[in-house]
Each structure stands twice: as C-alpha cells, then as structure tokens.
C-alpha cells in the first residue's frame, strides 16, 4: 500500500464519485423513504392504542 497525501486521496475519491453514478443517491433516497414510512406508520397507529383502566 503506497502512501499518498490526503489532498491527492480526496481528489481521487471525488473523481471516482463523479463516475459512480446515482448509486449512493438512490441508496440514501431508499433509506430515507423506508424510515419515513416506518415513522408515518408508527404515528398513525399509535392513536389506535386503547387504555383499559
């Protein structure tokens, strides 16, 4: 493993990210959508809880 300066490593990572496409964006959108659906379901279903006192 060769040692490269941090600036060069960041430049390589940025150029690789440009060529990657929409993979990371799609992954983030899917995660946010799943978490949003879970929170919406929890919010809607918590009103159906009954207290039998």
Beta strands, then each sheet from edge to edge (+ up, - down):
end
